[in-house]
Amino acid sequence: MLFLHDLRIAVRSLARVPALWMTVALTLALGIGANAAIFSVVRAVLLRPLANRDEDRLLYLRQSAPGIGIENATFSIPEIQDIGGRLKTIQSLGTFSELDFTVVGLGTPREIPAGVVDGNYFQVMGLHPVIGRLLGPADDGPNAPGAIVLTYGFWRTSLHSDPSVIGKVVRLESYSGARSAVVVGVLEPSVPYPVATEFIANVVTSPHHLSATMVTGREHRMTEVFGRLAPGATLESARAELRTVYAAMLSAHPEIYKSEYHYQINVTRMHDQINSRANTILWVLFAASGLLFVIACSNVANLVLARTVRREGELAVRSALGASAAVLRRSLLAESIVLCGSGVVAALLLAVPMVAVLGRYASRFSVRANDLTLDFSLVWCGVALALIAAVFLAYVPRLPAPGAPQGGLTGRGTRVAGGSNRRLRIFAVTQIAASFVLLVGACVLMKTLFVLEQTRPPFDSANVLALNLPVMSYGRTPEQVSSFYHEVRRRIAALPAVESVAAGFSVPWRDEQGLNINFSFAAQGAKRKDGMSDYRARFRSVSPGFFKTMGVPIADGRDFNDGDKDGSERVVIVSQSLAQTLFPGQNAVNRRLWWTDGVMKFIGISLEPRRIVAVVPDFDDENIIPSPAMTVYQPIDQEG
């Protein structure tokens, strides 16, 4: 009861100095709240184990070709067969291909991101169903019935955790045709890697995966590969064996794996691969928040100790009137607890929205950052530290000795807290040093933000709206499908306040799929200085009016028009970087280029020469300040 009385007195005392109370509370809120929010992100993304069984044995395989600028390439089916049939240290391989389906039978028909996997995928990944079953070897091959597994998030949010969905027959439409499939299960909550999907289907649901293009095309790469270490094998031994097998494959097909391309393969643990992009940035943020916590603590300590020093006369008078040291310590402790407790409450109010903001930011680097919540383990740690700080701040100041002359009565300033000055100097030095480091980082960040604010990208998407049109190929001829999309564009263009309409197979700055597709090509009168035969460029398929709709000015030449279709002269538009690289100091318009990539024969695009009809500024999908981007745009109605 006595301590509750001291708390009430402390509240009334601090109410007379609201500036001090608010400053301490907000300082602690910033220190504890920022740390709790950032630690919640770090723990969820970097430290929390995966749901996969024996995750330390789960591997991610990737190949690259530095000679042509490919850092992370997927695999083709022939490559997977060559590699998988010779491995001993990797027990089994599972494959995953990203594909969008228009789904009919699960509510409103719409396009849904999905994955197509082989029969080993879930076994390799070490995942389990929530209800029903997962896909297995019996679901593999061209003669298996169509089957899909729903992801937990899709089942919970879109289907409201309806268990009766198991056994339901749906129709899956893709650009290569339509197939029916049965919902066989719901996957447990897990990390959606390499992309977020809403369901996972077996191979037979995608006619393209059963085609000769997919089965025999060594250069037709669209499959991710995962592996599981054999018992007793290590990552190093698997990596060595994999490189030996891969080297044999390269030697067997020199016409595809040219020496100047420098093809190579690597294998990493799945956990490390998922965190590879987020690892550095999140640890830097966590270190900065730790530094902020140190500054916040030193600030609070300075403020509280300074207040105690200013109250030395009061404490001396209370001591002279008979107050014991325990009573004085208890009153200081009560005041410290009120201050630190206010900071903890404010920290909780600040940490919750900060987690949401940081989660959206971190989701750009890791799929594990989706749907984050506040991790209360660090919050409780912050509460404990706040209590320790309250005790520390109550027992550090030196109290007046009983019977000592009182400065408040004699006019002489008695040094009630003689050791406080030295402690204050230590806190001040620590605070200044930490603040200087943080200030330098803040200045660099502010300069970067200022440069970004002043930078105007070569496009204007402020009033651009993007919508997805589902695949509508079921029961329709290719001509009918093309007419449907043309009619949609015509009707949207007729709406009031719509200035222009365009179409493409991906939306810049929004879609990852389709934005990193690149092919090799050659051009009239252009030769690489490094002796390599071909250039590489990003491939985009767009309709007439795309550049006007996106606010991208055409630097030279003309836009695509309705006459650029099958049967007419083949034309392209190129980016400024491509034009300057291939034709330095010359006009690129009316020059010709042609695709040389072996993949073209699999996707129905001819290798005939195409005339450059325009040059546009570089369009960078990742950076506000555009980096050089060699891009070739092709009319959507002309082999698009």
VOGU-3710 file (C-alpha; in Angstrom, 3 decimals, decimal comma):
1> mlflhdlria> 0,000/0,000/0,000  2,851/2,376/0,802  4,307/1,838/-2,670  0,929/2,516/-4,303  0,832/5,756/-2,364  4,323/6,566/-3,675  3,130/5,838/-7,223  0,231/8,278/-6,856  2,605/10,927/-5,545  4,994/10,214/-8,442
11> vrslarvpal> 2,194/10,695/-10,971  1,194/14,028/-9,387  4,856/15,108/-9,260  5,477/14,249/-12,921  2,238/15,930/-13,952  3,856/19,209/-12,879  6,644/18,592/-15,446  4,713/17,261/-18,481  7,553/18,099/-20,881  9,929/15,774/-19,051
21> wmtvaltlal> 7,301/13,023/-18,788  6,413/13,147/-22,477  10,052/13,338/-23,564  11,049/10,265/-21,540  7,968/8,300/-22,649  8,445/9,101/-26,341  12,180/8,420/-26,184  11,616/4,995/-24,651  8,770/4,341/-27,091  11,073/4,998/-30,017
31> giganaaifs> 13,868/2,845/-28,609  11,780/-0,122/-27,449  9,111/0,110/-30,171  11,563/0,297/-33,065  13,583/-2,616/-31,693  10,493/-4,736/-31,100  9,197/-4,058/-34,611  12,503/-4,691/-36,365  13,251/-7,773/-34,281  9,797/-9,127/-35,171
41> vvravllrpl> 10,737/-8,851/-38,844  14,260/-10,239/-38,354  13,040/-13,205/-36,347  10,197/-14,040/-38,734  12,323/-13,696/-41,877  15,822/-14,785/-40,848  15,664/-16,770/-37,603  12,415/-18,723/-37,533  12,777/-22,289/-38,846  10,852/-23,374/-41,926
51> anrdedrlly> 7,833/-25,651/-41,721  9,646/-28,122/-43,987  10,799/-31,414/-42,483  14,584/-31,570/-41,919  15,067/-28,143/-43,450  18,863/-28,408/-43,115  18,757/-31,126/-45,801  16,523/-29,163/-48,165  18,474/-27,706/-51,111  17,898/-25,208/-53,896
61> lrqsapgigi> 19,690/-25,726/-57,222  20,380/-22,970/-59,678  22,452/-22,414/-62,776  23,842/-19,163/-64,115  25,629/-17,813/-67,163  27,696/-14,744/-66,158  28,989/-14,359/-69,703  25,535/-13,316/-70,895  24,400/-11,641/-67,687  22,134/-14,406/-66,365
71> enatfsipei> 22,523/-14,702/-62,592  19,790/-17,202/-61,759  18,400/-19,329/-64,579  15,742/-21,978/-64,301  16,192/-25,465/-65,786  14,773/-27,313/-68,768  13,400/-30,857/-68,546  16,354/-32,392/-70,481  18,778/-30,623/-68,127  16,944/-31,951/-65,082
81> qdiggrlkti> 17,016/-35,483/-66,495  20,750/-35,264/-67,243  21,565/-33,989/-63,769  19,145/-35,982/-61,621  19,987/-39,377/-63,094  23,623/-39,246/-61,965  23,479/-37,844/-58,444  24,302/-39,915/-55,364  24,647/-37,263/-52,655  21,243/-35,752/-53,446
91> qslgtfseld> 18,527/-38,265/-52,638  15,823/-36,897/-54,932  14,847/-33,820/-56,939  11,524/-31,986/-57,047  10,493/-29,509/-59,747  8,270/-26,429/-59,711  7,105/-24,217/-62,599  5,271/-20,933/-62,173  2,079/-20,671/-64,218  -1,134/-18,642/-64,055
101> ftvvglgtpr> -4,482/-20,376/-64,538  -7,973/-19,034/-64,993  -9,942/-21,125/-62,492  -13,601/-21,927/-63,057  -15,396/-23,665/-60,214  -14,015/-21,895/-57,122  -16,236/-18,828/-56,951  -15,928/-16,084/-59,542  -13,708/-17,174/-62,457  -10,421/-15,316/-62,222
111> eipagvvdgn> -6,750/-15,650/-62,975  -4,858/-17,246/-60,088  -1,086/-17,613/-59,642  -0,205/-21,264/-59,357  2,606/-23,774/-59,541  2,957/-26,944/-61,594  4,995/-29,652/-59,851  6,135/-33,216/-60,414  5,250/-36,167/-58,208  8,368/-35,809/-56,013
121> yfqvmglhpv> 7,928/-32,151/-55,144  6,084/-32,396/-51,813  8,178/-35,343/-50,682  11,362/-33,395/-51,356  9,997/-30,256/-49,709  8,957/-32,201/-46,605  5,489/-30,674/-46,270  2,192/-32,096/-45,004  -1,505/-31,497/-45,687  -3,955/-29,797/-43,338
131> igrllgpadd> -6,821/-31,785/-44,829  -6,902/-34,247/-47,692  -3,625/-35,300/-49,260  -0,739/-33,841/-51,258  0,423/-34,754/-54,749  2,642/-37,825/-55,054  4,251/-40,098/-57,647  0,825/-41,501/-58,582  -0,187/-38,009/-59,751  2,779/-37,734/-62,114
141> gpnapgaivl> 2,889/-38,364/-65,849  0,596/-37,618/-68,801  -1,969/-40,311/-67,932  -2,662/-39,220/-64,359  -5,956/-37,430/-63,586  -5,727/-33,682/-62,952  -5,278/-32,793/-59,285  -4,573/-29,612/-57,343  -3,585/-28,783/-53,762  -4,756/-25,461/-52,321
151> tygfwrtslh> -2,354/-23,327/-50,308  -3,425/-22,642/-46,740  -3,719/-18,878/-47,212  -5,974/-19,201/-50,262  -8,145/-21,826/-48,551  -8,502/-19,698/-45,413  -9,109/-16,281/-46,984  -10,854/-16,993/-50,296  -12,704/-20,192/-49,377  -13,230/-19,413/-45,661
161> sdpsvigkvv> -11,633/-22,711/-44,553  -14,428/-24,714/-46,155  -13,574/-28,444/-45,766  -16,166/-29,441/-48,378  -13,905/-28,087/-51,121  -12,038/-31,425/-51,095  -13,219/-33,466/-54,050  -14,574/-30,504/-55,995  -13,892/-30,541/-59,750  -12,587/-27,309/-61,303
171> rlesysgars> -11,558/-26,241/-64,789  -8,074/-24,789/-65,258  -7,502/-22,622/-68,328  -4,016/-21,589/-69,412  -2,577/-20,098/-72,586  -1,920/-23,640/-73,866  -5,399/-25,054/-73,268  -7,900/-26,128/-70,614  -7,970/-29,145/-68,302  -10,175/-30,323/-65,443
181> avvvgvleps> -8,769/-31,157/-62,019  -9,938/-32,341/-58,604  -9,082/-30,550/-55,351  -7,313/-33,247/-53,328  -5,956/-31,375/-50,318  -4,886/-28,213/-48,515  -1,206/-27,541/-47,839  -0,018/-26,637/-44,335  1,145/-23,023/-43,769  4,610/-22,766/-45,299
191> vpypvatefi> 6,933/-20,349/-47,048  5,753/-19,817/-50,644  9,020/-20,094/-52,547  10,100/-19,227/-55,208  6,814/-17,337/-55,730  3,567/-16,940/-53,855  0,892/-19,227/-55,266  -2,721/-19,992/-54,423  -2,715/-23,604/-55,501  -0,293/-26,218/-56,814
201> anvvtsphhl> -1,235/-28,574/-59,655  0,219/-31,701/-61,182  1,859/-31,684/-64,606  -1,104/-33,037/-66,547  -3,143/-29,880/-65,861  -0,815/-27,877/-68,138  -0,850/-29,002/-71,789  2,340/-27,028/-72,337  4,206/-29,195/-69,822  3,282/-32,305/-71,808
211> satmvtgreh> 4,255/-30,841/-75,177  7,406/-31,694/-77,130  8,512/-28,110/-76,565  8,733/-28,713/-72,831  9,869/-32,335/-72,863  12,631/-32,079/-75,483  13,570/-28,393/-75,512  16,937/-28,117/-73,766  16,880/-24,333/-73,984  13,247/-24,029/-72,900
221> rmtevfgrla> 13,884/-23,249/-69,246  10,999/-22,533/-66,883  11,451/-25,020/-64,025  12,874/-24,497/-60,545  14,685/-27,454/-58,984  14,835/-28,452/-55,314  16,705/-31,351/-53,773  17,100/-33,277/-50,549  20,472/-34,406/-49,251  21,018/-38,131/-49,011
231> pgatlesara> 21,674/-39,525/-45,499  25,290/-38,923/-44,530  25,949/-36,475/-47,372  27,109/-32,905/-46,790  26,412/-29,732/-48,710  30,043/-29,552/-49,835  30,040/-33,098/-51,206  26,732/-32,481/-52,997  28,097/-29,283/-54,514  31,246/-31,048/-55,748
241> elrtvyaaml> 29,302/-33,941/-57,273  26,768/-31,615/-58,854  29,499/-29,586/-60,559  31,121/-32,745/-61,910  27,819/-33,967/-63,377  27,061/-30,506/-64,733  30,460/-30,245/-66,424  29,788/-33,535/-68,232  26,471/-32,167/-69,479  28,119/-28,980/-70,765
251> sahpeiykse> 30,725/-31,015/-72,633  28,024/-33,134/-74,265  26,215/-30,088/-75,718  28,823/-27,457/-76,667  26,528/-25,918/-79,275  24,148/-24,792/-76,526  26,502/-24,185/-73,603  29,054/-22,013/-75,384  32,284/-21,492/-73,524  31,993/-17,709/-73,595
261> yhyqinvtrm> 28,662/-17,955/-71,734  30,442/-19,480/-68,688  27,566/-21,692/-67,578  27,889/-22,868/-63,988  25,755/-24,510/-61,322  25,469/-24,058/-57,580  23,466/-25,466/-54,704  22,522/-23,776/-51,420  20,404/-24,653/-48,446  16,794/-23,641/-48,920
271> hdqinsrant> 16,774/-21,519/-45,761  19,808/-19,540/-46,951  18,363/-19,091/-50,428  15,072/-17,703/-49,123  16,913/-15,205/-46,919  19,655/-14,277/-49,386  18,182/-10,954/-50,476  16,887/-9,897/-47,069  19,838/-10,965/-44,923  22,081/-7,894/-45,170
281> ilwvlfaasg> 19,423/-5,186/-45,181  17,572/-6,579/-42,160  20,686/-7,065/-40,038  21,759/-3,489/-40,857  18,333/-2,232/-39,772  18,549/-4,286/-36,603  21,998/-2,878/-35,790  20,730/0,669/-36,383  17,751/0,045/-34,099  20,103/-1,310/-31,424
291> llfviacsnv> 22,149/1,863/-31,664  18,942/3,862/-31,405  18,068/1,905/-28,257  21,430/2,804/-26,685  20,868/6,489/-27,479  17,332/6,346/-26,094  18,540/4,734/-22,859  21,325/7,274/-22,396  18,898/10,115/-23,049  16,447/8,806/-20,479
301> anlvlartvr> 19,224/8,221/-17,946  20,493/11,764/-18,436  17,040/13,260/-18,034  16,175/11,265/-14,902  19,558/11,794/-13,245  19,437/15,485/-14,057  16,007/15,711/-12,426  17,363/13,888/-9,371  20,253/16,360/-9,122  17,819/19,264/-9,313
311> regelavrsa> 15,830/17,668/-6,479  18,821/17,277/-4,138  17,620/20,140/-1,988  14,208/18,517/-1,630  15,769/15,164/-0,768  18,052/16,814/1,797  15,100/18,533/3,486  13,108/15,250/3,580  16,128/13,497/5,059  16,528/16,214/7,709
321> lgasaavlrr> 12,843/15,835/8,618  13,401/12,166/9,360  12,803/10,353/6,061  14,884/7,207/5,927  17,026/6,192/2,947  14,539/3,405/2,148  11,661/5,905/1,928  13,671/8,182/-0,357  14,740/5,276/-2,570  11,141/4,073/-2,777
331> sllaesivlc> 9,905/7,481/-3,919  12,633/7,649/-6,592  11,770/4,093/-7,695  8,081/4,954/-7,985  8,857/7,934/-10,189  11,215/5,898/-12,372  8,613/3,143/-12,785  5,961/5,646/-13,856  8,329/7,137/-16,422  9,552/3,808/-17,788
341> gsgvvaalll> 6,069/2,270/-17,694  4,713/5,139/-19,771  7,477/4,506/-22,285  6,582/0,805/-22,531  2,898/1,577/-23,174  3,843/4,108/-25,852  6,280/1,558/-27,352  3,474/-0,976/-27,793  1,309/1,615/-29,536  4,214/2,457/-31,852
351> avpmvavlgr> 5,471/-1,084/-32,527  2,238/-2,504/-33,996  2,003/-0,112/-36,989  5,783/-0,210/-37,419  5,668/-3,995/-37,910  3,106/-3,556/-40,683  5,220/-0,919/-42,434  8,465/-2,862/-42,089  6,721/-6,063/-43,187  5,598/-4,440/-46,436
361> yasrfsvran> 9,125/-3,196/-47,012  10,762/-6,535/-46,199  8,319/-8,418/-48,443  10,212/-6,913/-51,395  13,191/-9,044/-50,376  11,644/-12,149/-48,822  8,317/-13,950/-49,122  8,572/-14,771/-45,409  7,737/-11,158/-44,540  4,087/-11,467/-45,578
371> dltldfslvw> 1,434/-11,278/-42,831  3,838/-10,413/-40,010  2,658/-9,756/-36,469  4,415/-8,214/-33,494  6,743/-10,625/-31,705  6,017/-10,056/-28,013  9,158/-11,848/-26,842  11,215/-8,698/-27,396  8,419/-6,550/-25,997  8,610/-8,469/-22,729
381> cgvalaliaa> 12,373/-8,135/-22,871  11,883/-4,381/-23,254  9,519/-4,364/-20,267  12,130/-6,206/-18,196  14,839/-3,771/-19,275  12,569/-0,859/-18,411  12,061/-2,256/-14,886  15,797/-2,821/-14,496  16,409/0,740/-15,707  13,861/2,040/-13,188
391> vflayvprlp> 15,653/0,276/-10,332  19,022/1,436/-11,645  17,907/5,053/-11,877  16,440/4,901/-8,369  19,534/3,470/-6,702  22,372/5,195/-8,599  21,999/8,723/-7,114  23,763/9,249/-3,792  21,368/10,267/-1,044  22,165/12,928/1,579
401> apgapqgglt> 23,816/11,628/4,731  21,724/11,969/7,900  22,693/15,074/9,874  24,568/16,688/6,983  24,123/20,487/6,632  21,294/21,223/4,199  22,035/23,555/1,341  18,390/24,414/1,033  18,500/25,959/4,540  22,017/27,320/4,727
411> grgtrvaggs> 22,297/28,667/1,184  25,238/26,412/0,416  24,801/23,846/-2,373  25,367/20,494/-0,681  26,566/17,742/-3,090  23,795/15,300/-2,321  24,637/13,154/-5,387  28,357/13,574/-5,505  28,974/10,690/-7,940  26,218/11,756/-10,317
421> nrrlrifavt> 28,329/14,273/-12,230  30,857/11,625/-13,220  28,077/9,262/-14,280  26,372/12,019/-16,227  29,606/12,691/-18,095  29,920/8,994/-18,993  26,337/8,914/-20,259  26,886/12,131/-22,202  30,005/10,831/-23,968  28,258/7,562/-24,864
431> qiaasfvllv> 25,210/9,418/-26,138  27,212/11,865/-28,256  29,298/9,100/-29,830  26,276/6,942/-30,678  24,280/9,940/-31,869  27,096/10,975/-34,186  27,196/7,557/-35,847  23,415/7,502/-36,237  23,402/11,096/-37,480  25,910/10,299/-40,216
441> gacvlmktlf> 23,740/7,403/-41,372  20,641/9,604/-41,257  22,378/12,282/-43,344  23,323/9,728/-45,992  19,737/8,438/-46,020  18,319/11,964/-46,284  20,624/12,753/-49,178  19,491/9,586/-50,958  15,832/10,441/-50,355  16,411/13,976/-51,631
451> vleqtrppfd> 18,020/12,691/-54,829  15,142/10,249/-55,338  12,607/13,018/-54,721  14,257/15,237/-57,316  14,552/12,437/-59,858  11,842/12,165/-62,465  11,591/8,717/-64,056  10,989/8,519/-67,805  7,362/7,537/-67,270  4,277/8,864/-65,524
461> sanvlalnlp> 2,109/6,225/-63,884  0,274/8,535/-61,465  -3,087/8,067/-63,188  -2,515/4,618/-64,652  -4,807/1,785/-63,578  -3,902/-1,860/-64,225  -6,281/-4,813/-64,392  -5,818/-8,479/-65,176  -7,853/-10,138/-67,898  -8,193/-13,886/-67,324
471> vmsygrtpeq> -7,347/-16,387/-70,023  -10,499/-16,904/-72,096  -9,393/-19,656/-74,474  -11,812/-22,419/-73,463  -14,069/-23,285/-76,430  -12,696/-20,394/-78,509  -10,418/-20,204/-81,525  -7,265/-18,020/-81,367  -9,034/-15,466/-83,584  -11,974/-15,299/-81,188
481> vssfyhevrr> -9,645/-14,839/-78,221  -7,819/-11,995/-79,991  -11,134/-10,349/-80,916  -12,294/-10,584/-77,304  -9,240/-8,713/-75,988  -9,549/-6,090/-78,731  -13,196/-5,563/-77,820  -12,308/-5,171/-74,136  -9,776/-2,469/-74,996  -12,280/-0,723/-77,273
491> riaalpaves> -14,980/-0,636/-74,603  -12,619/0,604/-71,892  -11,338/3,333/-74,226  -14,940/4,484/-74,758  -15,460/5,121/-71,028  -15,563/8,751/-69,862  -12,261/10,171/-68,576  -10,240/7,315/-70,107  -7,518/8,868/-72,218  -5,774/5,775/-73,566
501> vaagfsvpwr> -5,754/1,989/-73,173  -2,989/-0,517/-73,792  -2,265/-4,183/-73,149  0,746/-6,354/-72,410  1,587/-9,637/-70,768  2,956/-7,983/-67,617  2,586/-4,714/-65,710  5,792/-2,728/-65,085  6,632/-2,140/-61,412  3,997/-4,671/-60,328
511> deqglninfs> 4,554/-8,077/-61,863  7,689/-10,143/-61,483  6,589/-12,777/-63,937  7,413/-11,800/-67,497  9,562/-8,789/-66,607  12,893/-10,638/-66,569  12,473/-12,625/-69,776  15,458/-11,996/-72,032  16,642/-13,511/-75,302  19,734/-13,345/-77,489
521> faaqgakrkd> 19,648/-11,428/-80,767  21,847/-9,985/-83,484  21,525/-6,692/-85,339  22,420/-5,297/-88,713  25,858/-3,660/-88,653  26,428/-4,314/-84,928  29,216/-6,496/-83,543  30,199/-7,074/-79,938  33,623/-5,806/-78,960  34,203/-8,711/-76,579
531> gmsdyrarfr> 34,065/-11,181/-79,442  30,813/-12,824/-78,362  28,394/-13,514/-81,165  25,100/-12,186/-79,823  23,596/-9,550/-77,586  20,843/-10,167/-75,039  17,818/-7,998/-74,324  14,649/-8,074/-72,294  11,607/-9,104/-74,280  8,304/-7,245/-73,888
541> svspgffktm> 5,094/-7,751/-75,844  2,868/-4,637/-75,855  -0,065/-3,218/-77,786  -0,295/0,088/-79,650  -0,621/2,979/-77,194  1,422/1,320/-74,448  4,023/4,085/-74,258  1,386/6,836/-74,341  -0,572/5,123/-71,571  2,527/4,757/-69,385
551> gvpiadgrdf> 3,632/8,326/-70,083  6,825/7,243/-71,840  7,819/9,635/-74,659  8,976/8,143/-77,937  12,425/9,621/-78,546  12,556/8,826/-82,245  10,277/7,072/-84,741  6,644/5,945/-84,394  4,519/3,891/-82,041  3,010/0,553/-82,934
561> ndgdkdgser> -0,323/0,754/-84,756  -3,188/-1,558/-85,668  -1,413/-2,458/-88,905  1,400/-4,165/-87,002  -0,085/-7,648/-86,938  0,496/-11,117/-88,335  1,157/-10,989/-92,051  2,556/-7,447/-92,022  6,186/-6,322/-91,864  7,770/-7,439/-88,592
571> vvivsqslaq> 8,702/-4,430/-86,470  10,112/-3,706/-83,011  10,769/-0,751/-80,732  14,037/-0,671/-78,781  15,265/1,083/-75,642  17,754/3,934/-75,738  20,502/1,849/-74,122  20,158/-0,796/-76,805  20,259/1,801/-79,585  23,334/3,517/-78,156
581> tlfpgqnavn> 25,133/0,217/-77,530  24,513/-1,222/-80,971  24,660/1,968/-83,023  26,739/4,565/-81,133  26,394/8,008/-82,672  24,009/6,682/-85,328  20,274/6,533/-85,884  18,849/3,143/-84,932  15,494/3,655/-86,657  15,029/1,491/-89,768
591> rrlwwtdgvm> 17,929/-0,766/-88,771  17,120/-4,458/-88,505  17,577/-7,011/-85,775  16,602/-10,656/-85,449  16,275/-13,126/-82,621  18,952/-15,822/-82,403  17,868/-17,513/-79,176  17,111/-21,210/-79,503  14,045/-20,791/-77,287  12,197/-18,911/-80,025
601> kfigislepr> 11,378/-22,073/-81,938  9,565/-23,370/-78,863  7,385/-20,309/-78,266  6,290/-19,619/-81,826  8,386/-16,542/-82,616  10,242/-16,547/-85,911  13,896/-15,673/-86,428  13,134/-13,370/-89,369  14,618/-9,848/-89,369  12,543/-7,075/-87,778
611> rivavvpdfd> 12,753/-3,365/-88,544  13,300/-0,928/-85,682  10,552/1,691/-85,933  11,221/3,703/-82,743  13,531/4,323/-79,799  12,155/4,912/-76,274  13,831/5,818/-72,958  15,059/2,991/-70,752  12,221/1,573/-68,681  13,594/0,170/-65,420
621> deniipspam> 11,170/-1,951/-63,385  13,257/-1,893/-60,200  14,911/1,521/-59,833  13,525/5,062/-59,853  16,822/6,209/-61,363  16,892/4,010/-64,480  19,880/1,777/-64,993  20,812/0,836/-68,562  18,188/-1,622/-69,763  18,494/-3,219/-73,191
631> tvyqpidqeg> 14,905/-3,964/-74,112  13,085/-4,984/-77,284  9,342/-4,330/-77,544  7,285/-6,376/-79,975  3,652/-5,803/-81,103  1,256/-8,001/-79,160  -0,662/-8,881/-82,348  2,488/-9,919/-84,176  3,668/-13,187/-82,613  3,010/-11,572/-79,207
//
